[in-house]
Amino acid sequence: MSRVQKSLHFSSYPGHASRELILIVASLSTCDPSSIFGTFELLKRYRIRCSVISLCAEVFVFKKLCSITSGRHNVVLDSTHFEVVLNEHTNPPVSSRNAESSVVRMGFPAHESIDFPSFCLCHQSEIRPPDGRGFFCPQCGARYCSLPVECRICKLTLISAPQLARSLHNLLPLPVFEEVDTTEGMVKRTNNKEVKKSADQPTKLNPFELKYNRAKHKILGTKAVSAPCGAPGLSKKKAFENRARTLAVEWKERGKRNKIIDQRIGEGNGMVSNDEYISKRFTAERLKFFKAANSELANDGEEKLTHRGRELTEVGKYDRTLLSDEDDDDDERGGGNIGANVVAAIHFGGGIASSAENAVLKRFLEFYLWKFNHIDLIQSICLHPFYEKKLAKTKQQRYDKKLARDEREDATERLDEKWNKIRQTDAITGFVKPVKDKSIIDRPKKEKDDYDHLKESENGVLPFVVDLPQKYENLKKLLDTQNDADCEIIIKRLIKLYHPSLREGNKSRLSRLFILLLRYYDDLSKERVSKIVLLGYIARGLYDLMKFNVENSARCMRALLRQQHALHTHAPRQMFTFRFIAFLKLVSTLYPMRDVFHPVVSPTFAFACRLVSTARICNIKDIARMLLMVKMLSSFIEENKRYLPEVIAFLHGVFLMAVENEDNERCPSATFPISLPHRRMLFVTDDCSSIEIPSQLDATQVFDDNIDRPLLSLLSRLPRNHYPIQLLTELSALESFITAQSSRNSLKQLQRPVKEKKMLDMLEPRFEENYDIEKAHYTKNIAKKSKKVEIKQLTKKYKKELRGTVRELRRDNQFLNREKRQEMLKNDKARKEKTKWLISTLQGQESEYKKNIYMKHKL
């Protein structure tokens, strides 16, 4: 391989030429005088493609050679295969699919005689003048004896014009020619009929491009025929061409919104003759030239000027009169006025003499007579006698008014002088009576009274800046002097003044305020006459303070709960007071009522349930307190629907006390009395039907479960003939509601689930009348198709179309990605070529620069 490479001088071939070697080997061993891989690297460096045809077997060295040099390695099977493989190598390989033209810089040196000794670069020796004729490089001036050659200094290709012309002529492609058979010595002319017959024959398709469906099952009585069912290659080709016409064009024109519209008259219209085309063009040009004239001719009536869509004669500001500077105070004057009718008559009158026009012109001239004071100019104009009379009359009126104005001014000056003289002589002293100015004397007193009233009103207004109380006595004194609504305002102002974001340490101050306010809330609940409204305001303030330090609020509430528990421990059967009810309401206001454990809510809820189950009932007042407690507990379990046996037992006992119970009927808990008459304290014996209830009580929440079913029997035993009408309505509604809920949520006993026995599917034969044994799929009767079958078929078609649409969209995305990648590669290639050209140009400039410096130093 190295000998062949040296003998063929592959290194001297140009870069665009294809260098290829085909090696036919029939041996399994090699004799290598040097390194094998060194030879491989040398071939790769000179870009020599090596292909090997092995006649015996596959050899690793030959296969490695082909893979390194991008050649092909084939092992021949027989003589026919050897001929096929050898013919494949006759086709030249594709160097580039998208080959582009490139520019080669060439120099055309002149053949000149040499009168002085010079150095020849091709022979690398000095040439004397007697021998000398040569070619000089036009770029660097180097001398060469023959052409073509590449300059060794500036790398410029030197060639003569005739040589370049011959090379270009030989590089041009030859026209397509038809190969004829010359073995018989004479070319026979083909028959035209045979040519036509061959043209009419259909083109044979490549069987490898067709798609065949193999039969999945063999059917008796039919032949196994494999017919082509499609051409995937042709379909892909058509789809690619279609995308190239649509998607590729849209991708290249993305972001472009400009559109060129051909507005030439009759251009591209085959239905218009030349005469019509010329006449239309001529008419359009004439209309364009006489556009202004045509617009004037289009107006039939008098042209009217407009301002913002309205005529000038209709605009209000043009109808206003223009008064002179001297006569602004004279409203009755109309000589210097000019209106819209004046403008219309003067500018658009057309020279027609009429009475209206004369009046307009008179007013117009009077206005300009005053405006510009061109009296001489106006008088010199030759006007109609009517206009002259009007102008003279106008001038006389102006003169008379000027005289009257001067007389008034003179009289005013004379009167002023006389008045000043009389004041200087003290002649009017006795005629004027001095009067005290009481308003000035009383003004300070009045202002003082107003200030006192303002000060008194300020005492009734709440202060905006309030000092934070450090002790409980200070807080109690501050809130006891205010009404209920003002207490809430004071608490909110304290929170805003001492917000933790304003100053460091305010958080601890607000925590201290929470403790004091909680103590004040507890003390209010201990009073005999509690302030219910004030307790609500205090609870809102505690809620606002709790947000700043939740842990501290929880500790304080738990401490207050421990106090309540300690009081209950000393007297466990004693009825609770309003203090605990207020505390329970405060807990529900400050914290969320959830089923999870909470450090304040959970122990409070448990303690309340304990009070319901242990507190002894002695009178009706205790029952009222307990009912209020039950109402509060129902708000706790409103979301989680928790079961409270203590509450259910208490309600059962209350209903039992409201009926005429017997001795064997006992209450469910020991808190109810067992002796008469206390055990029937709620049983009504008197007739109360005539009593009117002042306000209807709100119904409490009823549990949606069978827990209340034992209460139905007690409700039916109540003495309803003694109850008021409102109470009877509530009882009937309660009874119907409990009955409905109990019937809907009936309790079932726990039992094993019964398994349903699955029956065997009995298959019955189906007979089809239109069954055809010759066809694989028989035709069904369309009239007998049910709606379910149609829906199934439509669903199948929809899924098929959906899959096809998804497949086409994926192929469109692949096509667009391919186009993007090709565009990116094209841009990269163009950028690299430009960079390469720029570098080569800079190198040429650098060589010229160095050559100039060298020549300067040499000279």
SVG drawing of the C-alpha trace seen along z (x, -y; Angstrom):
<svg xmlns="http://www.w3.org/2000/svg" viewBox="-106 -124 130 150">
<polyline fill="none" stroke="black" stroke-width="0.4" points="0.0,0.0 2.8,-2.4 4.5,-1.6 1.3,-2.3 0.8,-5.5 4.3,-6.7 4.1,-5.6 0.8,-7.3 1.8,-10.5 -1.5,-10.8 -0.2,-13.6 0.1,-16.0 -3.6,-15.6 -5.9,-18.5 -8.2,-18.4 -11.4,-18.2 -10.2,-15.0 -11.3,-11.5 -8.4,-9.2 -9.4,-5.6 -7.6,-2.2 -9.2,1.2 -7.2,4.2 -8.1,7.7 -6.6,10.2 -6.5,14.0 -4.1,14.6 -4.7,14.9 -1.3,13.5 0.6,10.3 4.3,9.3 4.8,5.9 8.3,4.3 7.1,1.5 4.4,0.6 0.9,1.5 -0.9,-1.1 1.7,-3.7 0.7,-3.0 -3.0,-3.3 -2.4,-6.7 -0.5,-7.8 -3.4,-6.8 -5.9,-8.5 -3.8,-11.7 -3.8,-11.9 -7.5,-10.9 -7.0,-7.8 -10.1,-5.5 -9.1,-1.8 -11.5,0.9 -10.7,4.6 -12.2,7.6 -11.2,10.8 -11.4,14.0 -10.9,16.5 -11.9,15.2 -12.2,12.2 -8.9,10.8 -8.9,8.4 -6.1,6.2 -8.0,5.6 -11.3,4.9 -9.5,2.5 -7.9,0.7 -11.4,0.3 -12.9,-1.1 -10.1,-3.6 -10.1,-4.9 -13.9,-4.8 -13.8,-2.1 -15.8,1.1 -14.7,4.7 -16.4,7.6 -15.9,11.3 -16.7,13.0 -18.9,16.0 -18.7,17.1 -17.9,15.7 -21.3,14.0 -20.9,12.3 -17.4,11.2 -18.7,9.5 -21.5,7.7 -19.1,6.5 -16.6,5.3 -19.3,3.4 -20.3,1.6 -16.9,0.1 -17.2,-1.4 -19.6,-4.0 -17.8,-7.0 -18.7,-7.6 -20.7,-10.6 -18.4,-13.3 -21.1,-15.7 -24.9,-15.7 -25.2,-19.4 -22.2,-20.4 -21.7,-24.2 -19.5,-26.2 -16.3,-27.6 -14.0,-30.4 -10.3,-29.5 -7.8,-32.4 -5.5,-32.2 -2.8,-34.3 -1.9,-34.9 1.8,-35.7 3.4,-37.1 6.3,-35.3 9.1,-37.9 12.8,-38.0 15.3,-38.3 18.1,-40.9 19.7,-40.2 20.5,-37.1 17.5,-35.8 16.5,-32.8 14.2,-30.1 11.9,-28.5 11.0,-25.5 14.7,-24.5 15.9,-26.3 19.0,-27.5 20.3,-30.8 19.6,-31.6 21.9,-33.8 20.6,-36.4 21.7,-34.5 19.4,-31.6 16.6,-33.7 13.0,-33.8 10.5,-32.9 7.1,-33.6 6.8,-36.0 4.1,-35.6 1.8,-38.7 1.4,-38.6 4.8,-38.0 7.1,-38.3 8.6,-34.8 10.1,-33.4 9.1,-30.0 10.1,-28.3 6.9,-26.5 3.1,-26.6 0.8,-25.5 2.3,-25.6 1.4,-26.6 3.5,-29.5 5.6,-28.2 5.6,-31.6 2.0,-33.0 0.3,-29.7 -1.3,-31.2 -2.2,-29.0 -0.3,-30.2 -1.8,-29.3 -2.0,-30.7 -5.3,-31.7 -5.2,-29.0 -4.6,-26.3 -7.5,-27.5 -9.8,-27.6 -8.9,-24.1 -9.4,-22.8 -12.8,-24.5 -13.9,-23.0 -12.9,-19.5 -14.8,-20.0 -18.1,-20.8 -20.6,-17.9 -21.3,-16.1 -24.8,-15.9 -26.8,-12.7 -26.2,-10.3 -27.8,-7.0 -25.6,-3.9 -25.9,-1.9 -24.7,1.6 -21.9,1.5 -21.1,5.3 -22.9,5.8 -21.0,2.9 -24.1,1.0 -26.6,-0.9 -30.2,0.1 -32.9,-2.6 -35.6,-1.8 -39.2,-1.5 -41.4,-4.3 -44.3,-1.9 -42.2,0.2 -41.2,-3.0 -44.8,-4.0 -45.8,-0.5 -43.0,-0.6 -44.1,-4.0 -47.7,-2.8 -46.7,0.1 -47.0,-0.5 -43.9,-0.9 -42.9,2.1 -42.7,1.4 -39.9,2.7 -41.3,5.7 -39.1,4.6 -41.0,1.3 -44.4,3.0 -46.1,4.1 -47.7,7.5 -50.0,8.8 -49.5,12.4 -52.7,14.4 -53.0,15.1 -55.3,18.1 -55.8,20.5 -59.4,20.8 -60.6,23.9 -61.7,23.6 -59.6,20.5 -56.2,20.0 -53.4,18.4 -52.8,15.3 -50.4,12.7 -51.3,9.5 -49.6,6.1 -51.6,3.8 -49.6,0.6 -46.3,-1.0 -44.8,-2.5 -41.8,-4.0 -44.0,-5.8 -46.3,-7.0 -43.4,-8.4 -42.0,-10.1 -45.4,-11.8 -45.8,-12.8 -42.3,-14.2 -42.9,-16.2 -46.2,-17.5 -44.5,-18.6 -41.8,-20.3 -44.5,-22.3 -46.4,-23.3 -44.5,-23.0 -41.1,-23.9 -42.4,-27.0 -44.2,-28.1 -41.1,-27.5 -39.0,-29.6 -41.5,-32.4 -42.0,-32.5 -42.2,-35.9 -42.8,-37.5 -46.1,-39.4 -45.3,-41.5 -47.3,-40.7 -46.8,-42.3 -50.1,-43.1 -50.1,-43.7 -52.3,-46.8 -51.7,-47.2 -54.9,-47.4 -55.7,-44.4 -52.3,-42.7 -52.6,-38.9 -56.2,-39.0 -56.6,-37.0 -60.3,-38.0 -59.3,-41.7 -58.3,-42.5 -55.4,-44.9 -57.8,-47.7 -59.7,-47.5 -56.4,-47.3 -55.2,-50.5 -58.5,-52.3 -58.6,-51.5 -55.0,-52.5 -55.7,-55.8 -58.8,-56.5 -57.0,-55.8 -54.1,-58.2 -56.6,-60.9 -58.5,-60.6 -55.3,-60.7 -54.2,-63.9 -57.5,-65.7 -58.4,-64.5 -58.9,-68.0 -61.0,-69.1 -63.2,-66.0 -63.7,-66.5 -65.0,-70.0 -67.3,-68.8 -68.7,-66.1 -70.2,-68.8 -73.6,-69.9 -74.4,-72.6 -72.5,-75.4 -69.3,-74.3 -69.5,-74.7 -66.6,-74.9 -66.7,-72.6 -65.0,-72.5 -64.9,-69.1 -67.7,-67.7 -70.0,-70.8 -70.5,-73.7 -68.8,-77.0 -72.1,-78.8 -73.5,-76.3 -70.6,-76.4 -71.6,-78.5 -68.3,-80.3 -68.6,-81.9 -72.1,-83.2 -70.7,-85.2 -70.3,-88.9 -66.9,-90.5 -66.8,-93.6 -64.2,-96.3 -61.8,-97.0 -63.2,-100.4 -66.9,-99.3 -66.7,-96.1 -69.1,-97.6 -71.6,-98.7 -73.8,-95.7 -76.3,-97.4 -73.8,-98.3 -73.8,-96.2 -71.8,-98.3 -68.5,-96.4 -70.0,-92.9 -69.3,-90.2 -71.2,-86.9 -71.4,-83.8 -73.8,-85.4 -71.2,-88.1 -68.5,-85.6 -70.9,-83.7 -72.0,-86.8 -68.5,-88.4 -66.5,-85.3 -69.1,-83.2 -71.5,-85.9 -70.4,-85.7 -70.8,-89.4 -74.7,-89.3 -76.1,-92.7 -78.9,-92.2 -80.3,-93.8 -79.0,-91.1 -75.6,-91.3 -75.5,-95.0 -76.2,-94.7 -73.5,-92.1 -71.0,-94.1 -71.8,-97.2 -71.2,-95.4 -68.0,-93.8 -66.6,-97.2 -67.5,-98.8 -65.6,-96.0 -62.5,-96.5 -62.8,-100.3 -62.5,-99.9 -60.0,-97.0 -57.3,-98.4 -58.0,-102.2 -57.5,-102.3 -60.0,-105.1 -58.2,-106.6 -57.9,-103.3 -61.6,-102.5 -62.6,-106.0 -60.5,-105.6 -62.4,-102.5 -65.1,-103.2 -68.2,-101.6 -71.9,-101.6 -73.7,-104.8 -75.6,-102.7 -72.4,-101.6 -71.0,-105.1 -74.1,-106.3 -73.9,-103.5 -70.2,-104.2 -70.8,-107.8 -73.7,-107.1 -71.5,-104.6 -68.6,-107.1 -71.1,-109.7 -72.4,-107.3 -68.9,-106.5 -68.0,-110.1 -71.1,-110.9 -70.5,-108.1 -66.9,-109.2 -68.0,-112.7 -70.5,-111.4 -67.8,-109.2 -65.4,-112.2 -68.1,-114.4 -68.8,-111.7 -65.1,-111.5 -64.8,-115.3 -67.9,-115.5 -66.5,-112.7 -63.2,-114.5 -65.0,-117.7 -67.1,-116.0 -64.0,-114.3 -62.2,-117.7 -65.3,-119.2 -65.6,-116.3 -61.9,-116.5 -62.2,-120.2 -65.3,-119.7 -63.6,-116.9 -60.6,-119.2 -62.8,-122.0 -64.5,-119.8 -67.9,-121.0 -69.5,-117.5 -68.5,-116.9 -71.9,-117.4 -73.7,-115.4 -72.0,-112.1 -72.8,-110.2 -70.1,-108.0 -71.1,-104.4 -69.2,-101.8 -68.0,-98.7 -69.5,-96.1 -68.4,-93.3 -64.8,-94.1 -65.2,-94.2 -67.2,-91.0 -65.0,-89.1 -62.3,-88.0 -65.0,-86.8 -66.8,-84.9 -63.6,-83.3 -62.9,-82.3 -66.4,-80.7 -65.8,-78.8 -62.5,-77.5 -64.1,-76.5 -66.8,-74.6 -64.2,-72.9 -62.3,-71.9 -65.4,-70.5 -66.2,-68.5 -62.6,-67.1 -63.1,-65.7 -65.9,-63.4 -63.7,-62.0 -61.5,-59.0 -57.8,-59.7 -55.8,-58.4 -52.6,-57.8 -53.3,-55.6 -50.7,-54.5 -50.3,-50.8 -51.6,-49.9 -49.0,-48.0 -51.3,-46.9 -54.7,-45.3 -56.1,-48.3 -55.1,-50.7 -56.7,-48.6 -59.9,-48.2 -60.1,-52.0 -59.5,-52.7 -62.3,-50.3 -64.9,-50.9 -65.2,-54.6 -66.0,-53.8 -69.1,-52.3 -69.0,-48.9 -68.2,-49.9 -65.5,-52.3 -63.7,-49.5 -63.2,-47.7 -61.8,-50.8 -59.4,-51.4 -58.1,-47.8 -57.6,-48.1 -55.7,-51.4 -53.4,-49.8 -52.7,-47.0 -51.8,-49.4 -49.7,-51.7 -47.7,-48.7 -47.5,-46.6 -44.4,-44.3 -43.2,-45.6 -42.9,-49.2 -40.5,-48.6 -38.5,-45.8 -40.2,-44.5 -43.8,-45.3 -44.5,-41.6 -43.9,-41.0 -46.0,-44.1 -48.9,-42.8 -48.5,-39.4 -48.8,-41.2 -51.9,-43.0 -53.5,-39.7 -53.1,-38.4 -54.6,-41.6 -57.5,-41.6 -58.2,-37.9 -58.4,-38.6 -60.8,-41.4 -62.9,-39.1 -63.0,-36.5 -64.0,-39.1 -66.8,-40.4 -68.2,-36.8 -68.2,-36.5 -70.5,-39.5 -74.1,-39.0 -75.3,-41.1 -72.9,-40.3 -72.3,-42.6 -72.9,-40.2 -72.2,-42.8 -69.0,-43.9 -67.8,-40.3 -68.2,-39.9 -66.0,-43.0 -63.4,-41.8 -63.3,-38.4 -62.6,-40.1 -59.7,-42.0 -58.3,-38.8 -58.5,-37.2 -56.5,-40.0 -53.9,-39.8 -53.7,-36.0 -52.3,-36.1 -49.0,-37.7 -48.1,-35.0 -50.2,-31.8 -48.2,-29.8 -48.5,-32.4 -52.3,-32.6 -52.5,-28.8 -50.7,-28.8 -52.9,-31.6 -56.1,-29.8 -54.9,-26.5 -54.1,-28.2 -57.7,-29.6 -59.1,-26.2 -57.1,-24.7 -58.7,-27.2 -62.2,-26.1 -61.2,-22.5 -60.0,-23.2 -63.3,-24.7 -65.1,-21.7 -62.9,-19.3 -64.0,-20.8 -67.7,-20.5 -68.1,-17.9 -72.0,-17.8 -72.5,-21.5 -74.0,-23.2 -71.6,-25.3 -72.0,-29.1 -72.0,-31.6 -68.2,-31.9 -67.6,-28.6 -70.2,-29.3 -68.3,-32.5 -65.0,-30.7 -66.4,-28.0 -67.6,-30.7 -64.2,-32.4 -62.4,-29.1 -64.7,-28.6 -64.0,-32.2 -60.2,-32.0 -59.4,-28.5 -60.7,-26.3 -63.0,-23.4 -61.4,-20.3 -61.3,-16.7 -57.5,-16.6 -55.9,-17.2 -55.6,-20.9 -53.9,-22.0 -56.8,-24.2 -59.9,-23.0 -59.5,-19.3 -59.3,-19.6 -62.0,-22.2 -64.3,-19.9 -63.6,-17.0 -64.2,-19.1 -67.5,-20.4 -68.7,-16.8 -67.7,-15.9 -69.8,-18.8 -72.8,-17.6 -72.5,-14.1 -71.8,-15.1 -73.7,-18.3 -76.8,-17.6 -80.1,-19.1 -82.2,-20.5 -84.6,-23.0 -85.7,-24.2 -83.0,-26.9 -80.3,-24.2 -82.0,-22.5 -81.9,-25.8 -78.2,-26.1 -77.5,-22.6 -79.5,-23.2 -77.3,-26.2 -74.2,-24.1 -75.6,-21.4 -76.1,-24.2 -72.5,-25.3 -71.2,-21.7 -73.2,-21.2 -71.1,-24.0 -68.0,-22.1 -69.0,-19.0 -70.7,-20.7 -68.1,-19.7 -66.8,-16.3 -70.2,-15.0 -68.8,-13.5 -71.0,-11.3 -71.6,-12.6 -73.2,-10.0 -73.4,-12.5 -75.6,-14.9 -77.9,-12.1 -78.3,-10.8 -79.2,-14.3 -81.8,-14.8 -83.3,-11.5 -83.6,-12.5 -85.2,-15.8 -87.8,-14.2 -88.5,-11.7 -89.1,-14.5 -91.6,-16.2 -93.9,-13.1 -96.0,-11.4 -93.4,-8.8 -93.8,-5.8 -91.8,-4.4 -90.1,-1.8 -88.9,-4.3 -85.5,-5.6 -83.3,-8.3 -80.2,-7.3 -77.9,-9.1 -77.8,-9.8 -77.8,-13.6 -81.6,-13.8 -83.9,-13.7 -85.6,-10.5 -88.2,-11.6 -91.6,-13.3 -92.4,-16.0 -88.9,-16.8 -88.8,-13.9 -91.9,-15.5 -90.9,-19.1 -91.2,-19.5 -94.6,-17.8 -97.3,-20.4 -100.7,-19.9 -102.3,-23.3 -103.8,-24.4 -101.3,-26.7 -102.8,-26.7 -103.9,-30.3 -100.4,-31.5 -98.6,-33.2 -94.8,-32.8 -93.2,-36.2 -90.4,-35.0 -89.9,-31.7 -86.7,-29.9 -84.2,-28.7 -84.1,-25.0 -80.9,-23.3 -79.1,-20.8 -80.5,-17.3 -78.2,-14.4 -78.5,-12.5 -78.4,-9.0 -80.5,-6.4 -79.3,-7.7 -82.4,-9.8 -84.8,-6.9 -85.5,-6.2 -86.7,-9.8 -89.6,-9.1 -91.5,-7.1 -91.1,-9.9 -92.2,-12.5 -95.4,-10.7 -96.2,-10.6 -96.0,-14.3 -99.2,-16.0 -99.8,-18.0 -103.3,-19.1 -101.8,-21.5 -99.1,-23.0 -99.3,-26.2 -99.7,-26.1 -96.1,-27.3 -94.7,-24.5 -96.9,-21.9 -95.7,-23.0 -92.0,-22.6 -92.7,-19.2 -94.4,-17.8 -91.6,-19.1 -89.0,-17.5 -90.8,-14.1 -91.2,-14.0 -87.6,-14.8 -86.3,-12.2 -88.6,-9.6 -87.3,-10.4 -83.7,-10.3 -84.1,-7.0 -85.8,-5.3 -83.2,-6.4 -80.2,-5.5 -81.5,-2.2 -78.9,-0.2 -78.1,3.2 -76.6,6.1 -73.1,7.2 -73.1,10.2 -71.0,11.9 -71.4,10.6 -73.3,13.0 -71.6,14.0 -73.8,14.0 -73.6,17.2 -72.4,16.5 -74.5,18.3 -72.8,19.9 -73.1,18.1 -75.2,20.2 -74.2,19.6 -77.0,19.8 -76.3,20.2 -76.9,17.2 -78.2,17.8 -77.5,15.3 -79.6,15.3 -77.1,13.5 -74.1,15.6 -71.9,16.2 -69.4,19.1 -67.2,17.7 -66.5,14.5 -64.5,14.2 -66.7,11.5 -70.4,11.9 -72.5,8.8 -74.8,7.9 -78.3,6.5 -77.9,2.7 -81.5,2.3 -81.0,4.7 -78.0,2.8 -78.6,1.5 -77.6,-1.9 -75.0,-0.2 -73.3,1.4 -73.2,-2.0 -71.7,-3.7 -69.0,-1.0 -68.2,-1.3 -68.0,-5.1 -65.8,-4.8 -63.5,-2.5 -63.3,-4.9 -62.7,-7.8 -59.8,-6.0 -58.3,-5.0 -58.5,-8.6 -57.0,-9.8 -54.1,-7.5 -53.5,-8.6 -53.7,-12.2 -51.2,-11.7 -48.9,-9.8 -49.0,-12.6 -48.3,-15.3 -45.3,-13.4 -44.0,-13.1 -44.6,-16.8 -42.5,-17.5 -39.8,-15.2 -39.8,-17.0 -39.6,-20.5 -36.8,-19.3 -34.9,-18.0 -35.4,-21.4 -34.2,-23.3 -31.1,-21.0 -30.3,-21.5 -30.8,-25.2 -28.5,-25.3 -25.8,-23.2 -26.1,-25.5 -25.6,-28.6 -22.7,-27.0 -21.1,-26.0 -21.5,-29.5 -20.0,-31.0 -17.0,-28.7 -16.5,-29.4 -16.6,-33.2 -14.2,-32.8 -11.9,-30.7 -12.0,-33.2 -11.4,-36.0 -8.4,-34.2 -6.9,-33.5 -7.4,-37.1 -5.7,-38.3 -2.8,-35.8 -2.4,-37.2 -2.3,-40.7 0.2,-39.6 2.4,-38.1 2.2,-41.3 3.1,-43.3 6.1,-41.1 7.2,-41.2 7.1,-45.0 9.1,-45.2 11.6,-42.7 11.9,-44.7 12.5,-47.9 15.2,-46.4 16.8,-44.9 16.9,-48.2"/>
</svg>
